Amino acid sequence: MEDNLDRLQESLGYHFNDVSLLKHALTHPSFSNENGEPKEASNQRLEFLGDAVLELISSVFLFNRKPVIQEGVMTKVRAALVCEPTLAEAARKINLGDYIILGKGEARERINNRDSVISDAFEAVIGAMYLDGGYDNAEKFVKTFVLSDIENTGLYRDAKTVLQEYVSQNKMELEYRVIEESGPCHDRFYRVQVVLNNKEYGIGEGSSKKKGEQGAAYQTLKQIKAETGYVFKIY
């Protein structure tokens, strides 16, 4: 475990003074529940803190951005920057899912790379980093992994709308295709893919078809931008 945490810290670009904080941030509630530990043994409290730290850092970042962005637009762009799919994508850059500590049942289901699980752990790591090294270290991490690609990330704000406009302008056929649906009624999981003119594009996932479609639209916009150089306006 310690060797794994050393590798993770290299990926994070930050070495913890108290490594137990990092381990705590990686502990999924299923593991603590399975081992009869109290709720606070999981990463949920650190996730709560990390969410607040992330929101502050992104708010200051957008406030200082030039040219000046109006308040209403800042709110929408911030929501896109800190939403579940974009945080999950940032977490995958450092293979965070490989280090999440799950209960046996959840480990068998391999939920460690689901957007909901990996984004929660990512926020918990931010919270742990803030406690261990202060605001400046947390800010450096967030700027590197979340705020460095605002032009792409900001697309998530209205991804389905932006994609629909693009499709209409280019007279294309758009389909959102559900490629996976699983889980119990109270905890459904959907994976959705965009199909344009019978060509498969981005895939998104979430606890509802709507969330999956939004994520799929976002990934498709990024793919179109990479393939064609088309610039989508984010604000």
DRENVO-55001 format. One record per atom (N, C-alpha, C): residue number from 0; residue in three letters; atom name; x, y, z. Coordinates in steps of 0.02 Angstrom, whole numbers, plus 50000, padded with zeros to 5 digits. Layout:
num:residu:atome:east:north:up
NUM:ala:CA:X:Y:Z;
...
END
This chain:
num:residu:atome:east:north:up
0:met:N:50041:49939:50000;
0:met:CA:50000:50000:50000;
0:met:C:50043:50063:50000;
1:glu:N:50096:50061:50040;
1:glu:CA:50139:50121:50045;
1:glu:C:50172:50136:49978;
2:asp:N:50194:50083:49942;
2:asp:CA:50225:50093:49877;
2:asp:C:50175:50124:49828;
3:asn:N:50112:50100:49831;
3:asn:CA:50059:50127:49789;
3:asn:C:50049:50201:49803;
4:leu:N:50048:50219:49868;
4:leu:CA:50038:50289:49886;
4:leu:C:50096:50332:49864;
5:asp:N:50156:50304:49864;
5:asp:CA:50214:50342:49839;
5:asp:C:50205:50358:49765;
6:arg:N:50182:50308:49727;
6:arg:CA:50170:50319:49655;
6:arg:C:50116:50371:49644;
7:leu:N:50063:50366:49684;
7:leu:CA:50008:50414:49677;
7:leu:C:50032:50485:49692;
8:gln:N:50072:50492:49744;
8:gln:CA:50097:50559:49762;
8:gln:C:50141:50588:49707;
9:glu:N:50177:50546:49673;
9:glu:CA:50216:50570:49615;
9:glu:C:50169:50598:49562;
10:ser:N:50114:50562:49550;
10:ser:CA:50065:50585:49501;
10:ser:C:50031:50649:49523;
11:leu:N:50018:50655:49587;
11:leu:CA:49985:50715:49614;
11:leu:C:50031:50776:49610;
12:gly:N:50097:50764:49610;
12:gly:CA:50144:50819:49613;
12:gly:C:50148:50849:49683;
13:tyr:N:50128:50809:49732;
13:tyr:CA:50128:50832:49802;
13:tyr:C:50141:50772:49848;
14:his:N:50186:50780:49896;
14:his:CA:50201:50727:49944;
14:his:C:50174:50748:50013;
15:phe:N:50132:50706:50040;
15:phe:CA:50099:50721:50104;
15:phe:C:50147:50715:50162;
16:asn:N:50141:50761:50209;
16:asn:CA:50176:50756:50273;
16:asn:C:50144:50701:50315;
17:asp:N:50077:50697:50312;
17:asp:CA:50039:50646:50347;
17:asp:C:50004:50603:50295;
18:val:N:50036:50547:50277;
18:val:CA:50010:50504:50223;
18:val:C:49943:50473:50242;
19:ser:N:49928:50469:50307;
19:ser:CA:49864:50440:50328;
19:ser:C:49806:50482:50302;
20:leu:N:49816:50546:50292;
20:leu:CA:49764:50589:50263;
20:leu:C:49748:50568:50192;
21:leu:N:49799:50552:50154;
21:leu:CA:49788:50530:50086;
21:leu:C:49751:50463:50085;
22:lys:N:49772:50416:50128;
22:lys:CA:49738:50352:50132;
22:lys:C:49665:50361:50151;
23:his:N:49652:50407:50197;
23:his:CA:49583:50422:50218;
23:his:C:49543:50448:50158;
24:ala:N:49574:50490:50117;
24:ala:CA:49539:50519:50059;
24:ala:C:49521:50466:50008;
25:leu:N:49556:50410:50008;
25:leu:CA:49545:50357:49959;
25:leu:C:49497:50303:49984;
26:thr:N:49475:50308:50046;
26:thr:CA:49434:50256:50077;
26:thr:C:49360:50266:50062;
27:his:N:49333:50225:50019;
27:his:CA:49263:50228:49999;
27:his:C:49218:50205:50056;
28:pro:N:49158:50233:50063;
28:pro:CA:49113:50213:50117;
28:pro:C:49100:50138:50120;
29:ser:N:49101:50105:50063;
29:ser:CA:49088:50032:50062;
29:ser:C:49140:49994:50103;
30:phe:N:49202:50018:50104;
30:phe:CA:49255:49985:50141;
30:phe:C:49246:49995:50216;
31:ser:N:49232:50057:50237;
31:ser:CA:49223:50070:50308;
31:ser:C:49161:50035:50335;
32:asn:N:49107:50034:50294;
32:asn:CA:49046:49999:50315;
32:asn:C:49058:49925:50323;
33:glu:N:49093:49896:50276;
33:glu:CA:49107:49824:50277;
33:glu:C:49148:49804:50338;
34:asn:N:49190:49849:50361;
34:asn:CA:49235:49834:50417;
34:asn:C:49208:49860:50484;
35:gly:N:49144:49880:50484;
35:gly:CA:49112:49901:50546;
35:gly:C:49140:49965:50575;
36:glu:N:49170:50007:50534;
36:glu:CA:49199:50069:50557;
36:glu:C:49147:50125:50556;
37:pro:N:49156:50177:50594;
37:pro:CA:49109:50233:50594;
37:pro:C:49109:50269:50527;
38:lys:N:49056:50306:50513;
38:lys:CA:49049:50340:50448;
38:lys:C:49108:50386:50434;
39:glu:N:49134:50418:50486;
39:glu:CA:49189:50466:50476;
39:glu:C:49254:50432:50455;
40:ala:N:49256:50366:50456;
40:ala:CA:49316:50330:50433;
40:ala:C:49322:50331:50357;
41:ser:N:49267:50346:50322;
41:ser:CA:49268:50349:50249;
41:ser:C:49290:50419:50227;
42:asn:N:49292:50429:50162;
42:asn:CA:49317:50493:50135;
42:asn:C:49263:50546:50128;
43:gln:N:49203:50534:50154;
43:gln:CA:49147:50580:50142;
43:gln:C:49158:50649:50173;
44:arg:N:49186:50652:50233;
44:arg:CA:49198:50717:50264;
44:arg:C:49253:50756:50227;
45:leu:N:49304:50721:50205;
45:leu:CA:49357:50753:50166;
45:leu:C:49330:50776:50098;
46:glu:N:49284:50738:50070;
46:glu:CA:49252:50758:50007;
46:glu:C:49214:50823:50017;
47:phe:N:49178:50829:50072;
47:phe:CA:49141:50890:50089;
47:phe:C:49188:50950:50093;
48:leu:N:49243:50941:50127;
48:leu:CA:49292:50996:50133;
48:leu:C:49323:51012:50066;
49:gly:N:49343:50959:50029;
49:gly:CA:49374:50970:49964;
49:gly:C:49329:51006:49915;
50:asp:N:49265:50991:49918;
50:asp:CA:49216:51025:49875;
50:asp:C:49216:51100:49888;
51:ala:N:49219:51120:49952;
51:ala:CA:49219:51190:49970;
51:ala:C:49285:51224:49948;
52:val:N:49340:51189:49958;
52:val:CA:49405:51217:49938;
52:val:C:49408:51225:49862;
53:leu:N:49384:51175:49827;
53:leu:CA:49383:51177:49754;
53:leu:C:49341:51235:49729;
54:glu:N:49283:51245:49759;
54:glu:CA:49239:51300:49738;
54:glu:C:49272:51368:49750;
55:leu:N:49307:51376:49806;
55:leu:CA:49341:51439:49820;
55:leu:C:49397:51452:49770;
56:ile:N:49437:51401:49757;
56:ile:CA:49494:51409:49711;
56:ile:C:49469:51426:49641;
57:ser:N:49418:51390:49618;
57:ser:CA:49392:51403:49551;
57:ser:C:49358:51471:49547;
58:ser:N:49326:51493:49601;
58:ser:CA:49294:51558:49602;
58:ser:C:49345:51614:49596;
59:val:N:49399:51609:49634;
59:val:CA:49452:51660:49631;
59:val:C:49484:51660:49562;
60:phe:N:49495:51600:49534;
60:phe:CA:49524:51594:49467;
60:phe:C:49481:51630:49415;
61:leu:N:49416:51619:49417;
61:leu:CA:49372:51651:49368;
61:leu:C:49365:51725:49381;
62:phe:N:49366:51745:49444;
62:phe:CA:49362:51817:49461;
62:phe:C:49421:51855:49432;
63:asn:N:49480:51824:49433;
63:asn:CA:49540:51858:49410;
63:asn:C:49553:51850:49335;
64:arg:N:49510:51813:49300;
64:arg:CA:49520:51799:49229;
64:arg:C:49509:51861:49187;
65:lys:N:49550:51869:49136;
65:lys:CA:49543:51925:49090;
65:lys:C:49527:51899:49020;
66:pro:N:49482:51932:48984;
66:pro:CA:49441:51989:49005;
66:pro:C:49392:51970:49059;
67:val:N:49366:52020:49093;
67:val:CA:49322:52009:49151;
67:val:C:49260:51969:49130;
68:ile:N:49241:51922:49172;
68:ile:CA:49181:51881:49161;
68:ile:C:49127:51904:49210;
69:gln:N:49067:51913:49185;
69:gln:CA:49012:51935:49227;
69:gln:C:48990:51880:49276;
70:glu:N:48958:51902:49331;
70:glu:CA:48943:51857:49387;
70:glu:C:48901:51797:49365;
71:gly:N:48849:51808:49326;
71:gly:CA:48806:51754:49305;
71:gly:C:48843:51703:49264;
72:val:N:48887:51726:49221;
72:val:CA:48926:51681:49179;
72:val:C:48977:51644:49221;
73:met:N:49008:51679:49270;
73:met:CA:49056:51646:49315;
73:met:C:49023:51587:49351;
74:thr:N:48961:51597:49373;
74:thr:CA:48925:51544:49408;
74:thr:C:48916:51483:49364;
75:lys:N:48897:51494:49301;
75:lys:CA:48886:51438:49255;
75:lys:C:48951:51403:49237;
76:val:N:49003:51442:49225;
76:val:CA:49067:51411:49206;
76:val:C:49096:51373:49266;
77:arg:N:49090:51401:49326;
77:arg:CA:49115:51366:49385;
77:arg:C:49079:51299:49394;
78:ala:N:49013:51300:49383;
78:ala:CA:48974:51238:49389;
78:ala:C:49000:51185:49341;
79:ala:N:49021:51207:49280;
79:ala:CA:49048:51160:49232;
79:ala:C:49116:51134:49253;
80:leu:N:49156:51178:49283;
80:leu:CA:49224:51160:49302;
80:leu:C:49225:51109:49359;
81:val:N:49176:51112:49404;
81:val:CA:49178:51070:49464;
81:val:C:49124:51015:49463;
82:cys:N:49094:51003:49405;
82:cys:CA:49042:50952:49402;
82:cys:C:49074:50882:49400;
83:glu:N:49032:50832:49413;
83:glu:CA:49056:50763:49420;
83:glu:C:49096:50737:49360;
84:pro:N:49071:50744:49299;
84:pro:CA:49109:50716:49242;
84:pro:C:49177:50749:49230;
85:thr:N:49181:50815:49239;
85:thr:CA:49245:50848:49227;
85:thr:C:49295:50831:49282;
86:leu:N:49271:50824:49344;
86:leu:CA:49316:50803:49398;
86:leu:C:49339:50731:49388;
87:ala:N:49293:50690:49364;
87:ala:CA:49311:50620:49350;
87:ala:C:49364:50616:49296;
88:glu:N:49358:50659:49246;
88:glu:CA:49408:50660:49193;
88:glu:C:49476:50682:49220;
89:ala:N:49475:50732:49263;
89:ala:CA:49538:50755:49294;
89:ala:C:49569:50699:49336;
90:ala:N:49526:50663:49372;
90:ala:CA:49550:50608:49415;
90:ala:C:49582:50553:49374;
91:arg:N:49556:50541:49315;
91:arg:CA:49583:50488:49273;
91:arg:C:49652:50506:49245;
92:lys:N:49667:50569:49243;
92:lys:CA:49734:50590:49220;
92:lys:C:49788:50563:49266;
93:ile:N:49770:50553:49329;
93:ile:CA:49819:50528:49378;
93:ile:C:49802:50456:49398;
94:asn:N:49758:50424:49360;
94:asn:CA:49738:50354:49375;
94:asn:C:49715:50345:49446;
95:leu:N:49677:50394:49471;
95:leu:CA:49657:50393:49541;
95:leu:C:49615:50331:49558;
96:gly:N:49576:50308:49510;
96:gly:CA:49534:50250:49523;
96:gly:C:49572:50188:49544;
97:asp:N:49635:50183:49523;
97:asp:CA:49676:50125:49540;
97:asp:C:49692:50122:49615;
98:tyr:N:49683:50177:49649;
98:tyr:CA:49704:50181:49719;
98:tyr:C:49645:50183:49769;
99:ile:N:49584:50187:49744;
99:ile:CA:49526:50192:49788;
99:ile:C:49516:50126:49825;
100:ile:N:49504:50131:49890;
100:ile:CA:49497:50073:49933;
100:ile:C:49423:50057:49940;
101:leu:N:49402:50001:49911;
101:leu:CA:49331:49982:49908;
101:leu:C:49316:49921:49951;
102:gly:N:49252:49913:49969;
102:gly:CA:49229:49851:49999;
102:gly:C:49233:49795:49948;
103:lys:N:49229:49733:49971;
103:lys:CA:49239:49676:49927;
103:lys:C:49186:49673:49871;
104:gly:N:49124:49686:49889;
104:gly:CA:49071:49684:49839;
104:gly:C:49080:49736:49785;
105:glu:N:49095:49798:49806;
105:glu:CA:49105:49852:49758;
105:glu:C:49168:49840:49716;
106:ala:N:49219:49809:49747;
106:ala:CA:49280:49794:49709;
106:ala:C:49265:49743:49654;
107:arg:N:49222:49694:49669;
107:arg:CA:49203:49645:49618;
107:arg:C:49165:49678:49561;
108:glu:N:49126:49728:49577;
108:glu:CA:49087:49764:49526;
108:glu:C:49130:49815:49488;
109:arg:N:49191:49826:49513;
109:arg:CA:49239:49871:49481;
109:arg:C:49209:49941:49470;
110:ile:N:49185:49969:49524;
110:ile:CA:49154:50035:49520;
110:ile:C:49205:50091:49530;
111:asn:N:49269:50073:49538;
111:asn:CA:49319:50123:49557;
111:asn:C:49330:50177:49505;
112:asn:N:49311:50164:49442;
112:asn:CA:49320:50215:49390;
112:asn:C:49254:50247:49368;
113:arg:N:49201:50232:49403;
113:arg:CA:49138:50267:49388;
113:arg:C:49145:50341:49406;
114:asp:N:49113:50383:49367;
114:asp:CA:49118:50455:49378;
114:asp:C:49103:50474:49450;
115:ser:N:49049:50447:49477;
115:ser:CA:49027:50467:49544;
115:ser:C:49079:50449:49597;
116:val:N:49109:50390:49591;
116:val:CA:49157:50366:49640;
116:val:C:49224:50403:49635;
117:ile:N:49248:50409:49574;
117:ile:CA:49314:50438:49564;
117:ile:C:49314:50514:49576;
118:ser:N:49259:50547:49560;
118:ser:CA:49255:50620:49571;
118:ser:C:49251:50635:49646;
119:asp:N:49214:50593:49683;
119:asp:CA:49211:50602:49756;
119:asp:C:49281:50594:49787;
120:ala:N:49318:50544:49765;
120:ala:CA:49385:50533:49791;
120:ala:C:49431:50591:49773;
121:phe:N:49422:50618:49713;
121:phe:CA:49463:50675:49690;
121:phe:C:49452:50735:49736;
122:glu:N:49389:50749:49753;
122:glu:CA:49375:50805:49799;
122:glu:C:49403:50790:49868;
123:ala:N:49399:50727:49889;
123:ala:CA:49426:50709:49955;
123:ala:C:49502:50719:49957;
124:val:N:49536:50704:49902;
124:val:CA:49608:50716:49898;
124:val:C:49623:50790:49904;
125:ile:N:49583:50832:49872;
125:ile:CA:49592:50905:49878;
125:ile:C:49584:50926:49951;
126:gly:N:49533:50899:49985;
126:gly:CA:49523:50915:50055;
126:gly:C:49582:50892:50098;
127:ala:N:49607:50833:50085;
127:ala:CA:49665:50807:50122;
127:ala:C:49726:50849:50109;
128:met:N:49736:50869:50048;
128:met:CA:49793:50910:50030;
128:met:C:49791:50978:50064;
129:tyr:N:49731:51006:50067;
129:tyr:CA:49721:51070:50101;
129:tyr:C:49739:51064:50176;
130:leu:N:49717:51011:50208;
130:leu:CA:49732:51002:50279;
130:leu:C:49807:50990:50290;
131:asp:N:49838:50954:50244;
131:asp:CA:49908:50935:50253;
131:asp:C:49956:50991:50234;
132:gly:N:49940:51027:50180;
132:gly:CA:49989:51075:50154;
132:gly:C:49963:51146:50145;
133:gly:N:49900:51158:50162;
133:gly:CA:49874:51226:50157;
133:gly:C:49845:51244:50089;
134:tyr:N:49819:51304:50086;
134:tyr:CA:49783:51327:50027;
134:tyr:C:49827:51329:49964;
135:asp:N:49889:51352:49971;
135:asp:CA:49932:51361:49912;
135:asp:C:49945:51295:49876;
136:asn:N:49957:51243:49913;
136:asn:CA:49969:51177:49882;
136:asn:C:49906:51150:49849;
137:ala:N:49849:51159:49882;
137:ala:CA:49786:51138:49852;
137:ala:C:49771:51178:49789;
138:glu:N:49785:51242:49791;
138:glu:CA:49773:51285:49733;
138:glu:C:49817:51264:49674;
139:lys:N:49880:51249:49687;
139:lys:CA:49926:51228:49634;
139:lys:C:49900:51164:49601;
140:phe:N:49877:51117:49642;
140:phe:CA:49850:51054:49616;
140:phe:C:49788:51065:49573;
141:val:N:49742:51105:49598;
141:val:CA:49679:51118:49562;
141:val:C:49693:51154:49496;
142:lys:N:49738:51202:49497;
142:lys:CA:49754:51238:49436;
142:lys:C:49785:51192:49384;
143:thr:N:49825:51144:49407;
143:thr:CA:49858:51098:49361;
143:thr:C:49809:51048:49330;
144:phe:N:49765:51020:49371;
144:phe:CA:49724:50965:49347;
144:phe:C:49652:50983:49330;
145:val:N:49628:51041:49354;
145:val:CA:49558:51059:49341;
145:val:C:49551:51122:49299;
146:leu:N:49592:51172:49314;
146:leu:CA:49582:51238:49283;
146:leu:C:49628:51251:49224;
147:ser:N:49671:51203:49207;
147:ser:CA:49719:51215:49153;
147:ser:C:49688:51208:49084;
148:asp:N:49627:51179:49081;
148:asp:CA:49596:51166:49016;
148:asp:C:49525:51194:49015;
149:ile:N:49518:51257:49036;
149:ile:CA:49453:51287:49045;
149:ile:C:49413:51291:48980;
150:glu:N:49448:51299:48923;
150:glu:CA:49412:51305:48860;
150:glu:C:49375:51240:48844;
151:asn:N:49406:51183:48858;
151:asn:CA:49372:51119:48848;
151:asn:C:49323:51105:48903;
152:thr:N:49345:51113:48965;
152:thr:CA:49303:51096:49022;
152:thr:C:49239:51138:49023;
153:gly:N:49244:51201:49005;
153:gly:CA:49187:51245:49006;
153:gly:C:49132:51224:48958;
154:leu:N:49150:51182:48910;
154:leu:CA:49100:51158:48862;
154:leu:C:49045:51118:48897;
155:tyr:N:49062:51089:48954;
155:tyr:CA:49013:51045:48987;
155:tyr:C:48951:51083:49008;
156:arg:N:48957:51148:49019;
156:arg:CA:48902:51189:49045;
156:arg:C:48838:51179:49006;
157:asp:N:48842:51182:48940;
157:asp:CA:48784:51174:48896;
157:asp:C:48799:51125:48840;
158:ala:N:48831:51070:48858;
158:ala:CA:48856:51024:48806;
158:ala:C:48802:51000:48758;
159:lys:N:48745:50978:48784;
159:lys:CA:48693:50952:48741;
159:lys:C:48666:51007:48695;
160:thr:N:48658:51067:48723;
160:thr:CA:48633:51123:48683;
160:thr:C:48682:51142:48628;
161:val:N:48746:51148:48647;
161:val:CA:48798:51166:48599;
161:val:C:48803:51114:48544;
162:leu:N:48800:51050:48563;
162:leu:CA:48804:50997:48513;
162:leu:C:48744:50999:48466;
163:gln:N:48685:51011:48493;
163:gln:CA:48625:51014:48451;
163:gln:C:48630:51071:48401;
164:glu:N:48657:51128:48423;
164:glu:CA:48666:51185:48377;
164:glu:C:48715:51167:48322;
165:tyr:N:48769:51133:48340;
165:tyr:CA:48819:51113:48291;
165:tyr:C:48789:51064:48241;
166:val:N:48752:51017:48266;
166:val:CA:48720:50966:48224;
166:val:C:48671:50998:48175;
167:ser:N:48631:51046:48200;
167:ser:CA:48582:51080:48157;
167:ser:C:48616:51120:48103;
168:gln:N:48669:51156:48121;
168:gln:CA:48706:51197:48073;
168:gln:C:48737:51154:48018;
169:asn:N:48757:51094:48036;
169:asn:CA:48792:51050:47988;
169:asn:C:48747:50995:47959;
170:lys:N:48682:51001:47975;
170:lys:CA:48632:50954:47948;
170:lys:C:48652:50881:47958;
171:met:N:48666:50866:48021;
171:met:CA:48686:50798:48040;
171:met:C:48631:50764:48079;
172:glu:N:48633:50698:48082;
172:glu:CA:48585:50659:48121;
172:glu:C:48618:50641:48188;
173:leu:N:48583:50657:48242;
173:leu:CA:48609:50646:48310;
173:leu:C:48567:50594:48346;
174:glu:N:48602:50546:48377;
174:glu:CA:48568:50495:48417;
174:glu:C:48607:50485:48482;
175:tyr:N:48571:50481:48538;
175:tyr:CA:48601:50462:48602;
175:tyr:C:48583:50388:48614;
176:arg:N:48633:50345:48614;
176:arg:CA:48622:50273:48618;
176:arg:C:48644:50247:48686;
177:val:N:48597:50216:48723;
177:val:CA:48614:50186:48787;
177:val:C:48651:50120:48774;
178:ile:N:48713:50116:48796;
178:ile:CA:48753:50056:48783;
178:ile:C:48762:50013:48845;
179:glu:N:48742:50040:48904;
179:glu:CA:48743:50000:48965;
179:glu:C:48693:50029:49014;
180:glu:N:48655:49985:49045;
180:glu:CA:48609:50004:49098;
180:glu:C:48611:49949:49151;
181:ser:N:48629:49968:49211;
181:ser:CA:48638:49917:49263;
181:ser:C:48624:49945:49332;
182:gly:N:48629:49902:49383;
182:gly:CA:48619:49923:49452;
182:gly:C:48548:49917:49475;
183:pro:N:48538:49916:49542;
183:pro:CA:48470:49912:49570;
183:pro:C:48430:49976:49557;
184:cys:N:48365:49973:49568;
184:cys:CA:48321:50030:49553;
184:cys:C:48343:50094:49589;
185:his:N:48368:50087:49650;
185:his:CA:48387:50147:49689;
185:his:C:48457:50172:49671;
186:asp:N:48493:50135:49630;
186:asp:CA:48562:50155:49613;
186:asp:C:48577:50133:49541;
187:arg:N:48540:50162:49493;
187:arg:CA:48549:50144:49424;
187:arg:C:48613:50174:49395;
188:phe:N:48640:50141:49345;
188:phe:CA:48701:50165:49311;
188:phe:C:48689:50160:49236;
189:tyr:N:48703:50216:49201;
189:tyr:CA:48693:50219:49129;
189:tyr:C:48758:50240:49095;
190:arg:N:48772:50208:49038;
190:arg:CA:48826:50230:48994;
190:arg:C:48794:50244:48926;
191:val:N:48806:50305:48902;
191:val:CA:48773:50328:48841;
191:val:C:48825:50350:48790;
192:gln:N:48812:50336:48727;
192:gln:CA:48858:50357:48673;
192:gln:C:48821:50399:48622;
193:val:N:48856:50451:48598;
193:val:CA:48831:50493:48544;
193:val:C:48847:50460:48477;
194:val:N:48799:50459:48432;
194:val:CA:48809:50435:48364;
194:val:C:48789:50491:48316;
195:leu:N:48835:50513:48274;
195:leu:CA:48823:50565:48225;
195:leu:C:48830:50536:48155;
196:asn:N:48777:50540:48117;
196:asn:CA:48778:50512:48049;
196:asn:C:48805:50440:48048;
197:asn:N:48781:50401:48097;
197:asn:CA:48800:50330:48104;
197:asn:C:48873:50319:48124;
198:lys:N:48908:50372:48145;
198:lys:CA:48976:50366:48170;
198:lys:C:48976:50374:48245;
199:glu:N:49009:50329:48280;
199:glu:CA:49010:50331:48353;
199:glu:C:49058:50384:48378;
200:tyr:N:49034:50423:48427;
200:tyr:CA:49075:50476:48457;
200:tyr:C:49081:50465:48533;
201:gly:N:49076:50519:48570;
201:gly:CA:49091:50517:48642;
201:gly:C:49044:50475:48683;
202:ile:N:49070:50451:48740;
202:ile:CA:49032:50411:48788;
202:ile:C:49030:50448:48854;
203:gly:N:48971:50448:48885;
203:gly:CA:48962:50478:48951;
203:gly:C:48927:50429:48997;
204:glu:N:48930:50442:49061;
204:glu:CA:48897:50397:49109;
204:glu:C:48868:50436:49167;
205:gly:N:48823:50404:49204;
205:gly:CA:48793:50438:49260;
205:gly:C:48736:50397:49290;
206:ser:N:48705:50425:49341;
206:ser:CA:48651:50390:49376;
206:ser:C:48584:50400:49341;
207:ser:N:48583:50436:49286;
207:ser:CA:48523:50445:49246;
207:ser:C:48544:50450:49172;
208:lys:N:48495:50438:49128;
208:lys:CA:48509:50444:49056;
208:lys:C:48530:50516:49039;
209:lys:N:48498:50564:49072;
209:lys:CA:48513:50634:49059;
209:lys:C:48586:50651:49074;
210:lys:N:48611:50626:49131;
210:lys:CA:48681:50638:49149;
210:lys:C:48727:50603:49099;
211:gly:N:48709:50543:49079;
211:gly:CA:48749:50507:49030;
211:gly:C:48751:50544:48963;
212:glu:N:48694:50570:48942;
212:glu:CA:48691:50607:48879;
212:glu:C:48733:50671:48882;
213:gln:N:48730:50706:48939;
213:gln:CA:48769:50767:48947;
213:gln:C:48844:50752:48942;
214:gly:N:48865:50699:48975;
214:gly:CA:48935:50681:48972;
214:gly:C:48956:50659:48903;
215:ala:N:48912:50622:48869;
215:ala:CA:48927:50599:48801;
215:ala:C:48932:50658:48753;
216:ala:N:48888:50707:48762;
216:ala:CA:48889:50767:48720;
216:ala:C:48954:50805:48731;
217:tyr:N:48975:50811:48794;
217:tyr:CA:49037:50846:48810;
217:tyr:C:49098:50812:48777;
218:gln:N:49102:50746:48783;
218:gln:CA:49157:50710:48753;
218:gln:C:49156:50717:48676;
219:thr:N:49096:50719:48648;
219:thr:CA:49090:50727:48576;
219:thr:C:49113:50795:48553;
220:leu:N:49096:50847:48590;
220:leu:CA:49119:50914:48573;
220:leu:C:49195:50918:48574;
221:lys:N:49226:50887:48624;
221:lys:CA:49299:50886:48627;
221:lys:C:49329:50849:48567;
222:gln:N:49297:50794:48548;
222:gln:CA:49321:50756:48491;
222:gln:C:49315:50795:48426;
223:ile:N:49259:50829:48417;
223:ile:CA:49248:50870:48357;
223:ile:C:49300:50926:48354;
224:lys:N:49312:50957:48412;
224:lys:CA:49361:51011:48414;
224:lys:C:49431:50986:48396;
225:ala:N:49449:50926:48421;
225:ala:CA:49515:50898:48407;
225:ala:C:49521:50878:48333;
226:glu:N:49468:50853:48304;
226:glu:CA:49471:50828:48235;
226:glu:C:49466:50884:48183;
227:thr:N:49427:50936:48199;
227:thr:CA:49412:50987:48149;
227:thr:C:49441:51055:48164;
228:gly:N:49459:51067:48228;
228:gly:CA:49484:51132:48247;
228:gly:C:49428:51182:48260;
229:tyr:N:49365:51159:48256;
229:tyr:CA:49308:51203:48268;
229:tyr:C:49310:51228:48340;
230:val:N:49300:51292:48350;
230:val:CA:49303:51323:48416;
230:val:C:49232:51336:48441;
231:phe:N:49214:51304:48496;
231:phe:CA:49149:51314:48527;
231:phe:C:49155:51369:48580;
232:lys:N:49109:51415:48579;
232:lys:CA:49111:51470:48628;
232:lys:C:49084:51446:48694;
233:ile:N:49121:51457:48749;
233:ile:CA:49100:51433:48814;
233:ile:C:49067:51488:48856;
234:tyr:N:49078:51551:48841;
234:tyr:CA:49045:51606:48876;
234:tyr:C:49053:51670:48838;
END
